[in-house]
Every structure is written in structure tokens, then in C-alpha cells.
Amino acid sequence: APPPPPPPLPPPPPSPAVSPISGLSAAAFLQQAAAKQTTSSATVNVSSTSSKDCGESTGNFPRNRILIIHEQHLQSMGCDVRLLRFVKDLVYLNQEVSMLFRGSTPSKMRQPKSKQLASILHIESFEEDQLRKGLRDPPGLYEWTSTERFSQLMAKGYFNMVIIFLWFWYDPQPSVAELVLPVLRAHSPEDRQPFVALLSDDAHAIRSSRLGEVEIHPKTREGYNERARNYWLRQKNMYQLVDMVMYISAMDQVAEEESYPFVPYYRLLRMPIRAFRILSKNMPAPMQERTFLTTGNIGFIGNGLTPTNHLGIQWFLEHCWEDVRRQLPGVRMRLIGRPPGERMLKGQQVPCVKTEDAHCGWAWGTTYAGKEKAMGIDELGYLSAEGLLEEVLSWRLMIVPVLRTTGVNTKILVALELGVPLVITPVAASPFDIPDNETVVAFANQAADFTQQVVNVYTTSWLWTHMSRSSRQHWENLAAHDPARNDVRNVLLTVCRATTSRDYLPRWTPPRIAGEPDEHVIDLRPPNGAVPARAKSACFGASPTNTSGPPHPLLLVAAFSQQTVFPKFNQYISSIWGGICQECGLVCAQRREGAPYTLGSFGGQPVDVLLDMHWALPLRRLDDLPHRLVFYSWDPGKLGRYFHFAGNMLQMAGPAERVVAQTVQRPETSVYVQINKEMRSSGGFVFSWRRALAHLGMPKPAIQKLVDAHISRFAANWTTDLAAHMAAYKSG
């Protein structure tokens, strides 16, 4: 039977349209965010250790050992340019930086190349093989290859700060933050827990909710709303594992702080303006040649695959373009960027099918679809840097009709730097400190106003000249007073004051496990003088003439909510152990979720085996008790689409991986079995049972007898059910 659908997700946070912050101006947002940062900094200062110098006396920050985790090798794209500038600022401030990339990127696409990046980070003796082979001692550059390799890196306890870039571009594949956070927290030594920060380039759940408000295609709109609910839950679970979230936009920071108030620190890490210069300092000539009469047409820059872009242009064409063309005969709309709906197949661009695909082409959903050229719409596609510069300099003005957005629209910087007048919505302009008096850009929110602003700027020579000079001057002001480096200092100051003199967190407390008390009552010792039933069982080496047998530690068989990823897991484990207990004459008990860890007595006999499918006990609390533990888990690095289709997956992966890390530290008493790696085949299923029973103290003849009688008959059904459930999640 197909697996049951995942449980319904909770509703997203209130729509920004009715949020109390939605009516704030850009300046008010920035003031509110700055006030929150000041308050948070003051709070950190109060709790900091007075003996630790955070730069107050020397002017220098402590040298942190920072690991930055990113989805991909750095490339020539906006988010990676921002990240590289951030990395260079950290190095400039004497911080040690290592990087780990989730995926492998072809060498020709890396910018900078790996060896050049290693040189920037002052990583000595770097070789390309070190990305994936072996485990170089930090600092270094690494690629994600397996959970085991990453856990070994974190177990070194070397890094005192970890920064993870958060995005959902590969959804329904998980974000890299979802993959690494449970492993990072579980395997870092308890006394060397790093300060963990997320760097988010968007308010993801809020963005999807806003896009759902303006989308006209029913299925696509439903997808945005479902994504908003999904992202909200996944972000909440991620944020519970981190110490700070950083944003490139003050609006994003304020909005998400309302949704997730439990995060200890929120900080701005604004976009470094100087990193997005399109003109070199020695290229002023093109600017001087531009005049009102030598320019023409209306332009837009943006990747059409990004919803905020194609929805904005669709709105402009539907509500403004007819009036603009009537008042400006002969004007053309020039669109730079990949068209909406274009796909990549085996590295080749594949056009969409206009009769079948939603948002196929810039004019999809409007009366201009299919006759773009005749209606004055030119789709130019992707242009080289030189081609883009030549094209934009020929425009009379540029429009940014983005009605719902989060993050930062970097396209605005191109127009500001080149002195191309902008007609723009206030929400799109908000991250760039543009004054509200319309001396730099022309603001418009409604269709009629947007049309009138376009016509005014296009036809009024003195207004065009004034706005061209003002935009260029504003860009110079932004570049000269770039706040990004000061933001980096503020982040380092926060980390310094939140950590101990050894630069680690004073303590990290895992999120409370739902359904379990904060502190468990434990009474697992058998009554004095009591002899467990297995002392007389042949399954444990006893015989009619020798019933003393070996020592009798408590036997524990445990997992944590594995039915979340394999609904029949508990059923199989209970059935198999029921047969084993009956065959061997054992007294077995199973703890209910939330119940205390007490053995009690059953018919006057102590319990031989305790089963617990919702394990919630730190293993250190068993260190003074003779025991053997077999713990079943799921490799979090191979959960894949489970994170998407079950938004609360981190609530399972986090506690389970913490127990795995504790079993690694106690090989004499504990072993773990990874279901999705060791039990996927019939042979692996049987072998894992042999290993588990041997660890619990059974001799080989007894194990063979149990395999023949109670285990092997489940192997085929187990592997069939497991494979079917994994395939269902993989296919969606």
C-alpha cells in the first residue's frame, strides 16, 4: 500500500499584507532594525565575561576559527559575489576561514578557482584532491561527501564559529543547513560547541506567501502558498539549532524576527556595494556620452526564472504597457535575462512550450503572448558583461515593477551606477537607503501612477538629467559609506561577547523533545539479588549444568521516531523481538513515549530487554550502569526529499544523531545501525541483526537459530516495504 501522506503543516505566519510592519517605510524598517541590533548588543555586553577582550582595548577581535558552509563552490552570481566579499572582510579582520561546499562544481565554473580561493584564505599546501579525499586538518577547503566524514571534521572541535548559507533553490532537495545542522550539533564536543549562524539571502516563507498573493495561475499560486507553510516549519526547526540569523535586508530581519522570536541574535549583513561595481574606476567615458536625446526605450534586467521578476513584468505589461505605448509611440520594452520557463537539460538550454507551461516567456498570461515583437517587447536573453553595459547605457529609463519581494534586487545597482533613471516600487528600493522625496528615483505603487512616472521621466528632459545625476551620486554615496564592513565587525563583536574565553559557547542546550519531560526519572537497576531470565537461557550461552552464564548487563534496543521515515519500522522491530523473547524465554518490555525509565517487575521477574522507539535519554546517564545498547538510526545525509515532504524532519534527525554521536564515544557498550544504509537489502537486513545480537551477548549458534526461525522470514518484506516507501518520497 502507498505510504500515508505527511501530516498537514501548520499555517504560515500572518500575511505581510496585514502585518503590523507592512505599512512601515523603508526608513522606518531600517530604524527599527538598527534599534533591535543596539538592544541585542547591549544584552550581549551585559552577559559577557569581563576578562575577555573583544577589541575594546586593542581594537582587534580575537582570531576565530570559522567554517563557512555553502551549497556550491563560489561562482559568478550575485549571492556568491556577496559571500566572497564577506569572506575577504573576515580575512582582512584577521579571522581564520575554512569553507565546505555541499556539491561538486565543474572547475571551469568556479570563480575564483579552488587554488586561488585557498590563497585568498591563506590555506597552505592545498591540493585539489583534499576537497573530497581523506580529511585534511583545518584550515582547509572541503566538499561534502558523507555524513561520516563531516562528523569526523566536527568531532575535532576545531571550529569555534560556523556560518551556513541558507537557501531553498534546490527544493525539494534539502538545503545544506538541514543536512549539516543535526550532525554539527551532535558531533561537536560538548565543551567545544561552536557559535552557529545562518546567513539568509531571503525571508523564504514570507517571500512565498507574498508571491502567492499576486500569482494568477491557480496551480502555481497553490504551490506558493503550500511552500510558504513548508518553509515556515522547516525554518523554525533550523532556527532552533542556531545562535544567530543574519540578513542582507533590514526588512527581512524585522519580518522574520516577528515569526521566530526565540533566536538569540539577529544581525544585518548587508550587501557590499563595492563588490557589484560594473564600471572600473578608469571607465567614466560612457557616462559622459549619455544625453537625453541619445537614449531611448525602457529596460529591465532580471532572471525570468525568479518569480519576483516575471510576476513584476507580467503586472506591468497587463496594467501599464498599453497606456505607455499610447502616450509614447514607438517605444520598446527591452528585457535582459533568461526568459521565464526556460529549462536546463544535460547542460543545454531547452525552451518551454507556450501552449503547455505556466509562465512560458515574459508576456505569458497577457494579451501580448505570442506577438511580443509586434507589440514592442524585445526579449534579449542573457548578455555578456560588455553587451549588458552597451545595452543599458542606451536606455532612457529602467523599470523595477516588483510588487512583492524580500532580499535585495541587485539589478537596481546597475542603473544607479550607470546613471539610468529608475521608475521603481518602494518595496524594491527599500534596501538601498533611497530618500522618499523622489530626487533619486521615481516611486510608484499603483498601475496609473507607474504609467505616469514612466511617461514623465521619458519625456521631460530636465527631470531625466536631474535623476540621472542624482542616481549616479547616490551610488557613489552608497559605495563610499558602505555599511557592510561595519556589519561584519558587529557580527564578530556579537560572537565574541556570546562565547567564553576559549571562544566556544558556554553551553548549548538541545531543543526539548516533544512528548518527553525535561528531566527523566531513571530506575533501571534490577532488584538486589534478582537474576534475569536470560541467565538460564541457551540464547545467552547458559546450559542445564551452567546457569550462571556471563555477567548480565541491561539490554536496550532503541530508536528515535524512525516511523517518521519508515512507518512500518516499529511494527517490524516489535514483531521480531516478540519472537526472539518467546524463543529465548526472555522478559521484554517496551517504554511508552514520555514514560519514566523504570524497569519494574513482570510476574516477579526482572526485565531482560527494554525496547524504546522514542529514546530520550542522554547516554551519559547510563555510564554507571552495566548495559548494552543497539540504536537504530537514519543517515541524515541521505534523507533527501524527506526534509521537504515532512517539514518537521529535523525534530527526528537532531535527537537521533545526538544519540549516534554518543554511541560512537562508547564502543564498548553501544552500537548504532543505519537503516537506510545497512538494511536496504535482504543480506544487509540479516547481517545487521547478526551484529546487533552479537553485541547484546548472544553466541553464534544461538544467533543462527534465531535468524533461521524469526529474522530471515521478515527480510524480503522489510526490503520491499522500505524500498517502496523511499521511492515514494523520492518521486514526490
N, C-alpha and C positions, 0 to 999 in steps of 0.2 A: 504494500500500500504506500502511496506517496506520503512524505513526511507532513505533519501538520504545519500550517502557516505560522510564521513567527508571531509572537504576541503583538497586539497593537501598540504603537508607540504613543507616548503622552503628547499632548498638543504642544506646538511651538510657543515661544514667548509671544506676548501680545504684538499684533501687527504694528510696525513703526508708524503707520498712518494715524493710529490713535494713541501712540506712546506719548507720555508727557514731555519727552525730549524732542519730538518730531518738529515742533514749532520753533525750536531754537535756531538762531542764525549761526553761521559758521563761526563768527567771533565768539558767540556765547558758548558754543561747543568747546572751543579752544580754551576759553577761560575756565569752564567747568573742569575740563581735563587737567589743566595746569593746577587748579586748586586741589584736586584729588591727589595729584602727584606730590604737591607740597605737604599735604596732610600725611600721606603714606610715608614720605621721607622722614617726617618728624616722628612718626610712630616707630620707624626702624631705629632712629637715633636714640630714642629712649631705651629700647631694649638691647642696644649694642653693648659689647663689653668695653669698658672704659680703657683697658690696657691695649686695645687693638688700634693701630694707626691706619685709618682709611684715607690717608692723604692730607689730613688736616694740617699736620706739622711739616711733612716733607714735600707735599704736592704730588706725590707718586702713589698710585694704587698698589696694593700687594699683587704679586705676579700670579695670576690664576692659571690653572691648567685646564683649558677649555676644550671640550669636544663639541663640534658643530655637526649636526646630523641633517642631511638634506636628501630630497627624493632622487636627485640625479647629480652627475658631475656638472660643474658650472658651465653654462653656455651663454650665447649672445642673446639673452632675452631679459626683459625688464626686471623680473624678480631676482634673477641670478646676478645681474649688474648691481642691484641694491645689496645683495648678500655679500658680494665680493668687496664692495666699498666698506661694509660693516666689518668684514674680516681685516681689511687693511687698517681701519681705525683701531681695532683691538691690538694689532701688532704694533702700531705706532705708539700705543699706550703701554707697551712692554708686557703684553699678555702673550702667553704661550697658547697656540691654537693648533688643534688637530681636526681633521674632518673625516666623516664617514658618509658614504653615498649608498643609497638603497640599491640602485640599479647600475648596471654597466652601460656606459655611453660610448659609442664609437669615437676613437681618438680624434678623428677629423672634426667632430662636432664640439669638442671640449674647448672652452675659452675661459681661462688660459689652459694650456696643456698641463698634464699632471706634474711633470718635472718643473715647469715654470711655477705652478702653484706651490709645490714643495719649496722652491726657492723663496717665494714671497713669504712663506710661513717659517723660513729658516729651519726646515727639516733636513738634516744632513743625511748623506748616503742613501737617498731614496732611489728605489728601483721599482719599475712598473709592476713586477711580479708581487711586490709586497701588498698591492691592493687586495688580492684575493688569496694568496698562498701564505701559509704559516700565520704567525701573529707577531708582527713587529712590536717591540716595546715602544710605548708612546715617548715623544710625539710622533705622529705619522699620519698617512692617508690610508683609508681603508674603504673597502666595499663590503656591503652586507652579503654574506654567503650562507650563513646558517645561524640559528639561534644559539647553538653551542659555542660557535666562535665568538659571537658578540658577548655572550655571558662570560666567557673567559677574559675578554677585554675589560669588562666592567668589574669582574671579581678582583682585578689587580688593585682596585681602589685608588687609581692614579688621578683621575679627573675630579676636581672639586666643583666644576660647573659644566653642565650640559645644556646646549641650546638646540632645540629641534624645530625645524621649519615645518609649519602646519599648512597643508592644503589638501583638497579633495579632487585634484584634477584627474586622477586615475580611477575615481569611483565608478563601479562598485568594488574595485580593488581597495584594500585598506590604505589609509595614509601611513607614512613611515612612523609617525608618532604612535599610532595604535600598535604597530609591530614592536617597537623598542621599549615603550614605557613600562609594561609589566616585567620585561626582562631586566631592564636597567634598575628598577627599584628592588627587584628580588635578589639580584646577584651582587649588587654593590655591598661591600662590608657594612655591617650595622653601624660601626663607629666612623665610617667614611662615606656617608651618604652625600652625594653631590647636590648642589643647588640646581634645580631643573627649571628651565624656562622654555616656553613655546614662543616662537616668532610667527605671528599670523599675518598674512597679507590681505586678510579679508575677515569680515564678520559673516561667516559662512551660512549659518542658519538664517540670520536676518536677511542676508542678500537673497537667498532662495525665496523667502517669504515675500520680499518686495517684487521680485521678478514675477511671482505668481499673480500679483495684483494687476500687472499690465499685460500679461500674456493673453492672446486672443485664441490660440489653438487649444481646444479643450483638453486633449490628452497631454500636451506639453505643460499646460497650467496645472493639471493634476499632479504631474511629475514634480514640478517646482514645490508645490505645497507638501507633497509627501517627503521630498528631500529636506525641506525645512524642518519637519518633525524628526526625521532621521538624524540630521546633522546636530540638532539641538541636543538630543540624547547622547550622541557619541561625543560631542564636545564636553558635555557635563562630566562624563566618565573620564575623559582625558584630563580635564582641568582639576579633578580631584587628586591626581597623581603629581601635580606640578606645584612649584612655588611662585611662579610669575608668568604672566602672559604679556607679550609685547606686541604693539600695533604700529602700523605705518600711518594711521589716520586717527586723529583725536575723536572723530565721530564714532568710529568703530569701537574705540576704547570705552567711551561713555556708554554706548548702547550695550556692549557685552558685559560691562561691569554691573549693569542692572540685572542681566539674565543670570550671571554666575557670581553672586556676591561673596562666595566662600573662598575665592582665590586670594592668597595672602597679599600679593603685589600685582598691580597693573602699571605698565610703563609704556611711554611712547618711544618708538624708534623710527623717527620719520625718515622719509626718503632723502638720501643725499643728493641735493640738486646738482652738485658739480659732477656727479657720475653720469648725468644724462645730457651733457653738452653735445650738440650736434655740429656746431661750428668750432673749429680750432681757434685759438686766440689770435692767430695770424690770418684769419679769413673774414675781415669786415667788408670786403668789396661787394659781395652780393647784397648786403643790406643797403648800401648806399645807392645801388642802381634801381631799387624798387620805388615806384611812384604810384599815385592813384591811377593814372591813365595807362601805365604799363602792366597793370594787373587785371584779372577778370576771373569769373566763375566762383563757385562756392565749393569748399572742400571738406573732407572728413577723413581722419586716419583711425583705423581700428581693425582688430581681428574680428572678422564676421562670425567666427565660431563662438565668440564671447557673447552671451545673451544680452548684457547691457548695451553692447554696440548695435547688434542687429535689431533689437527692440526699439532703440532710440531712433535709428534711421527709418524704421518702419513707421513709427509715430510721426516723424517729420514729413515723410512722403504722403502719408494718409491725411494729415491735418494742415500742412503748411505749403507743400510744394506747388499745388495748383495756383494758389494766390500769389506765391513768389514768382512763378513763371508769367502770370498775367501782368504783374507790375514790372517785371524785369525781362522783357522779351529777349530770347537768345541766350539767356543764362544757362549754364550747365552745372550739374552736380558731379563732382569728381571724388570717387571713393577709393581710397588706398587701403589695401589689406585683403587677406584671404576672404573670399565670399562665404556667406553662411551656407552650411550644408556640405561644403567640400570635405572629403574624407581622404585618409591616407591608407593605402592597401599595399603592403610589401614595399614600403618606401616610395610609392608612386602616388601622385595626386589623382583622385578619382572624383569627377564631378557628380553632384547629386542629380536625382531625377525630379524635375519640376512638377510632374503630374502626380508624384507619389510622396515625396519627402517634405515634411514640415520645414519651414524656414530655408527653402532652397533658393538662394540668391537674395540680394539686398532688397529687392522690391516684392518679395513674397508676401502674399496677403493683401496687396494693394492693387489698385486698378492699373498700375504700370507694369505688373509682372508680365514678362514675355515680350514687352515692347520698350525696354529700358532706353535703348539708343534713341529711338524716335521721340521719347519723352524727356530727353535732355539728361539722362543718367548714364554716366560712364563708370564702369567697374574696371579699375586699373589693376587689381590684384596686388600681389606682393612686389614691392620695388626695392632695389638696392639702395644703399645709403646715399649714393650720388644721385640716383634717379628720384628718390624721395625729396632730396633737397631742391633739385631743379623744379619739380612739380609744385611743391608747397610755396616756393617763392613766387610762382606765377599766379597764386590765388588772390582774389580781392579780400576774401574773409574765410574763416573756418568756423564750422558749427560743431557744437557738442550737445546734442539734444538728449542727454542721458537723464531720465526722469527718476530712476530707482537705481541706486548704486551704493556700494561700500568700497573700501580700499581706496586706491589712488589712480586717477586717469592720467597716465604719464604722457598721453598724446598732447595734453594742454601745454606741457613744457616746450614742445616743438614750436607751437605757434607763438608762445611768449618770447622765446629766444630769437625767432626769426622776425618778430615784429608783425605778425599776421593778426589783424583784428579778430577777436573771438566773439561770437554770439553763443551764450552758454547758459545752462541752468545753474541756479545757486548750489544745488547739491553736488554737481560735478566739480564746481570750482572750490568747494569748501576747504580741501586740504592745503590750498596754496596761499592763504592769507591775503586774498584779493579784497580790497576795500569795497564796501557796499555802494559807493556813490557813482559807480559806472564810469569812472575815468580811465580804467584799465581795460575792462571788458564790458560788453553789453549783456545784461542779465534778462532772462525771460523764463517764465514757468508755464504759461498758457499758450495755446497754439496761436491765437490772434496776436499776442504780444511778441511771440517768437518771430512770426512773419514780419511784423512791423519793424522789429530791431534789425532783421536781415536787410530789409529794403532801405532803412535809414543809413546803415553803415555802408551798404553797397553803393548808394547814390550820392552821399554827402562827402565832398572832398575834404573839407576841413575836419570833419569828425573822423574820417578814415585816417588822416595824417596824425591827428592827436592820439587816437587809440593805438596806432602803430608805434609811435614813440613811447607811449605810456607802457605798452606791453613789454617792449624791449627793456625799458628802465626797471619795470617790476621784476623781470627775470634777473637783471643784474643785481637788484637788491636781494633777491632770494639766494643767489649764488654767493654774494658777499657775506650775508648773515645766515649761512646755512646752519640750522639748529641740530643737524644730525650728529655731529661730533659731540656736542654737549649732551645729547640724548645718550650716547654711548657712555659718557662719564657718569651720568645719572644711574644707568643700569649697573655699572661696576660699583658705584657707591652703595646701591641697594644690596648687592651681593655681599659686599664687604661687611656691612652692618648686620646682615642677617646670619652670618656664619661665625664660627668660633675662631680662636687664634690660630687653629690649624687649617682654617679656610673651608671646613666642611660644615654641614648643618649640625646644630646642637643635637637634634633628634628628628627623625622622620617617623610619623605615626601613620600606618596604613589606614585607608578608609574603613569604617566599620562595616562588617559583613552583615548584610540584611538577614534578618531572621535569627541572629545569634546575639547573645549578651556580650557586653563589653569585656567582661572577665568571666571565664568559665570556672565552675566548680569541678574539681578533679578528685576522684577517689577510685583509682584504677588498681590498687594493690589488692591481691586476694586475701581473704581472711587468714589469720595466723594458723599455720599448720595445715591449711587446705591443700589438697593435691589435685591438680586439674585432671580432667578425664583423659587428656592425651598422654598422661604418664603411663596409662595402661593400653594405649593404642598402638597397634602394629604400624600405623601410618607414621609414627614417630620413633620407630626402632625398638619399641617395647616387645617383650615376649613373655610367655607364661612363667618362665623362670627368672626373668629380669623385668620388673615393673618400675624400677627406679628411673631408668632412662637418663637422658641428658638433662641439664638444667631446663627449667620451664619458664622462659620469658613470655610476657603477654604478646599475643599475636594480633596485629592490627592490619586490616585491609581497608584502604581508604581511597577517596577521590573527592573532587570538589565540583559539584554541579555539572558533571560530564554529560548528563542528559540534555544539557543546553545544545551541545553539538552532535550528540548521538542519542536520540530519545529512548532507544531500547537498551542503553548501557546498563542501567540499574537492574533491569529485568534479567539480562544475561548473567551479570555477576551474582545476583541473588539465587538464580536457579542453579548455577554451577556450584556455588558454595553450599547450597542446601544439600546437593548430592554428596559433596565431599564430607560434610559434617555427619551425614547419616552413615556413609560408608565407614568413616573412621571413628564413629561413636563420640563425636565432639559436641560440646555445648557451645553454640554460636548465638550471638545476639547482634542486633543492628540498632545503632543510635538514631533517634529521630532528630530532624533539624531543630536546633535550638535547645535540645535536651542537655542536661549536665553530663559530664564524662565520668559516669559511675558504673561499676560492674554489677553490683548487687548479686543476688543468687537466683538460680533457676533450679527448683527441685532439690535444693540443698547442695548443689554443685557449683563451683566457681566457673566463670565463663572462660572458654578456651580461645575463641576467636571473636573479636569485636569488629563488625563491619560498620563503616561510616562513609556515606556517599555525599556528605556535606561537611567535610573536615574543616574545623575552625580553630585548631589548637596549635600554637607555636611549638615546634618540636623541642625547643629548649626546656619546656616544662615537663618533658619526659626523660630528660637526661639522667635523672637519678633513679629511673625505674627500668628494670630489665625488660626489654621488649624487642620485637621485630616488626618492621613496618614495610608494607608494599603499597606504594601510592601510584594510582593511575592518573595520567595527565594527557594533555593535548599540546603538541608543539605549537606555541603561539605564532612562530614564524610561518606556519603553514595553515593558519586559519583562513587566510584569503578572504573570500566574499562573505564569510560568516559575520565579519565586522559590519558589513553593510546590511545584510538581511536580518540580523539580530542586533539591534543597536546597543544592547547592554552587554555585549560580549566581553568588554574589559572587566565587568564585575565577576566573570568567571575566570578569565585568563590571569588577572592580577593575583588573587589569593592562591590559585593553583600553582602558579610559577614561583611564588614565595615558598611554598612547601617543597617544590622541586629543588630550589636552591638550598634549602635546609637539609634535604636528603643527601645532596652532593657533599655537604660538610660532615655527614655521619655515615660513611660507607659501611661501618661495622654493623649498624643496626637498621639501616634504611636503604631501600632501592626504589627507583621510580620506573614506570613502564609508560612509554609514549604510545598512545592508542593509534594515532594516525601515522606512525612510522613503523612501529614494531608489530602491529596486529592487523595489518591490512590484508595479508594473505593467510590462507589456512595454515601454512607452515609456520608463519610468524606468530599466529594466534597460539598454536600448540607450544611453540618454543617459549613464548613469554610466560605461559602457565608453568612450564617446567622450571624456568628461572625463578618465578615467584615462590613456588612451593619449596624449592631447594633453599631459598633464602629463609623461609619460615622454619626450616629444620627437618624436612622430610628426606629420607634416604631415597636413592634412585629406584629401587624396586617398588617402593610404595608409590612414588610419583608415576611410574609406568602403569601401575594398576589403575590409578585414578584417571590418567589420560585415556586409557582404553575404555573405562567404564563411564566416565562422567564429562570428559572435556572434548575429546575429538569429535563426538557426535554433534557438538554445537558449532564446530569450526566453519562448516560450509554456510550455514545460515547466518552466522556472525559476519563473515566477509561479504556475503551477498547484501545483507542489510546495511552494513557500513558503507560499502561502495555505492549503493543506491542513494543513500542519504547525502554522501559527499557530492555525488554527481548532480543531485537535485539543487544543492546550494550553488554549485559551480555554474550551472546553466541558468540560475535565477528563477 
